[in-house]
Amino acid sequence: MAESTLVSDLLLFVKSNFLPLLVLFFTTRAIYRRYFHPLAKYPGPFICSVTRLWKVWSVYQGHTELDFIDLHRRYGKIVRVAPNELSFSSPTAAHDILAPGNGFTKTEFYRVFPPKHAPDIFTEIREWKHSAMKRVAVVPYSLASVQKMSPWIEEVQRELIGKIGEYADGEKVCNLGDLLHFFAFDVIGEFAFSQRYGFVAQEKDVGGTIKFIDDVQWYDGIIGQIPEFRHVLRESPIVQYLISILSPPQITQMALAEIAKRKKTGGFFLEPERKDLLGQLMQGQAKDSSKFSEMDVFSVAHGAIGAGADSTASTMQSFFHFVLSNREIYDKLCKEIREADLSPNVSWAEAQDLPYFQACLLEAMRMRPAVGLSIPRYVPKGGAKIDGKYYRGGIVVSVNGWAVHRDALYGDSVHEFHPERWFSETAKEMKKHMYQFGGGGHLCIGRNVALFEINKIIPQLLMNFDFELVHPGRPLKSHSTFFVVQSGLEVFVRRR
């Protein structure tokens, strides 16, 4: 009886003093985090030491990559960016964190990305499952497999060149940035599903797909900083019910429709000679469904649409803007390409023999990696060494490619576009520490598709056309959700 009375009195006390107790709780926690937490000795803004809200605000504002560059400029190579998180800008530290087999694991950040019931290779946080999915998906994503899709990718290239030719003939301003974005989506359609969705032909965002992905990733980027809130937002029973009674999102519809089409025909491929991504995934599932399920087929195919075009488009937009902003670089690049006796549909091998083009591409990816958000990992339970120093287990350590790529390793004037740096004696070491596609065992599985189409289309465009910025000196508009989404690459075009 006395115990029951004590509990009642305690509850009454809490109810009567709820606000003061709440203030006391948050104040005490803030003091602990700022002055007594194991990470208290590391430099960083005061607000970052007591709350993750700075990271939420940074992503919400849309320029978190620039915020991280500024943080590391002000506080050094190791910055406390959240109560339990350190950000590293040293290339050596990035290598230690992302190297395969080192025990560092993905954080709850990745659980936020949809679809909830079917994580793909990027969002899967269970290492064993990630490895099982990757073993099947790595085959269609291999460079050899991508190259076999050349005839159909080249059809999209010809369509893009035709569209740009219309602008040249009509002497109209061409939004090259949008066309490159549309091109990347049509290439993914051909590569993944043997299906072109008409982005280039119609010169528009078909079905609002690009905007939908951008909006979803804006949510993912923000809530990913406070992932426990996903349970009361998109993953709440009410929201999940509303989603279930509404039409599935556009990219989900696209993936499901293509899978249904294959099931209806009873074959893995729509055409025997076209070994596309979806068909090879379905083959992998048929060989051993216990390790690669039908849901895995959907998730990898879904991921190809959601992540396969934005990053490629962003890289191509950055490349053209940097090159067209410097006449000397542009002239030198065009001279190399136009004197190289390339085939009409530039091959992968031919593009690799264009050293200045490759230097410009590397420099564009160094300056403006397609991913703007940091890559977070948990330190293994027993702790681990990063850049020669021991860190306790359980803390979060993260790497932002934009900050890492401005390390002194990359030479002088790291904030400037300078392709010549890739001909220096340190070029090999610099290439080892490029993180535009992530790093280690979780290196972006779609990198071969992205590099293949970039290496084919850019030299081909510069073979056929001369470009000039409509607004020289004006930076591209951009915002970071997960990828850095850019706009404003408007050009005058002339046929050669």
Secondary structure by P-SEA (a helix, b strand, c coil): caaaaaaaaaaaaaaacaaaaaaaaaaaaaaaaacccccccccccccccccaaaaaaaaaaccaaaaaaaaaacccccccccccbbbbccaaaaaaacccccccccccccccccccccccccccccaaaaaaaaaaacccccaaaaaaaaaaaaaaaaaaaaaaaaaaaaccccaaaaaaaaaaaaaaaaaccccccccccccccccaaaaaaaaaaaaaaaacccccccccccccaaaaaaaaaccccaaaaaaaaaaaaaaaacccccccccccaaaaaaaaaaaccccccaaaaaaaaaaaaacccaaaaaaaaaaaaaaaacaaaaaaaaaaaaaccccccccaaaaaaaaaaaaaaaaaaaacccccbbbbbbccccccccccccccccbbbbbbaaaaaacccccccccccccccccccaaaaaaacccccccccccccaaaaaaaaaaccaaaaaacbbbbbcccccccccccccccccccbbbbbbcc
